[in-house]
């Protein structure tokens, strides 16, 4: 999954912000977990593979990890940051 070229990711304090450079009202503040998910997805991992990484990293169950990844993907699509 790739971000559209007009979207940038910036680390601000403990948060990561995803912003549309063409429309600064399109902004998504990501916590650490969401930022990790975004990073995994933009590195080319599938949603399932990203969920498996979360299980290892955060010691959570797979169902929770898959739900977290799906929620982030939905937010990215709604923001227009990625293609559906």
C-alpha positions in Angstrom: 0.0 0.0 0.0 1.4 3.4 -1.0 0.3 6.8 0.2 -0.7 9.2 -2.5 2.1 11.6 -3.4 0.4 14.6 -1.8 0.4 13.0 1.7 3.3 13.4 4.1 4.0 11.8 7.4 5.6 13.8 10.2 6.6 12.9 13.7 5.5 15.6 16.3 6.4 14.8 19.9 4.9 11.4 20.7 2.5 11.5 17.8 2.7 11.0 14.1 0.7 13.2 11.8 -0.5 12.3 8.3 -1.4 15.4 6.2 -2.6 16.2 2.7 -0.3 18.9 1.4 -3.0 20.0 -1.0 -5.6 20.4 1.7 -4.3 20.9 5.2 -7.8 20.3 6.7 -7.2 16.6 5.8 -5.2 15.5 8.8 -4.9 12.3 10.7 -3.1 12.1 14.1 -1.7 8.6 14.7 -0.7 7.1 18.0 2.3 4.8 18.2 0.4 1.7 17.2 -1.3 3.4 14.2 2.0 4.8 13.1 3.5 1.4 13.2 0.6 0.0 11.2 1.0 2.7 8.6 4.8 2.1 8.4 4.3 -1.7 7.9 1.7 -1.2 5.2 3.7 1.4 3.3 6.7 -0.9 3.5 4.7 -3.3 1.4 3.3 -5.8 4.0 -0.2 -7.1 3.5 -2.8 -6.3 6.1 -2.5 -9.9 7.4 1.3 -9.7 7.6 1.1 -6.3 9.4 -1.3 -7.8 11.9 1.1 -10.7 12.5 3.9 -8.2 13.2 1.6 -6.4 15.7 1.0 -9.7 17.5 4.8 -10.1 17.9 5.5 -6.5 18.8 2.6 -5.7 21.2 1.8 -9.3 22.4 -1.9 -9.0 21.5 -4.1 -11.6 19.9 -4.4 -11.9 16.1 -8.1 -10.9 16.0 -7.4 -7.6 17.8 -4.4 -6.9 15.6 -6.5 -7.6 12.4 -9.2 -5.3 13.7 -6.7 -2.6 14.4 -5.1 -2.8 11.0 -8.5 -2.8 9.3 -9.6 0.3 11.2 -6.4 2.2 10.2 -6.9 1.1 6.5 -10.5 2.4 6.7 -9.3 5.7 8.1 -6.6 6.1 5.4 -9.2 5.4 2.6 -11.7 7.8 4.2 -9.0 10.5 4.3 -8.2 9.8 0.7 -4.6 9.0 1.6 -4.6 5.7 -0.3 -6.6 4.1 -3.1 -9.3 1.7 -2.0 
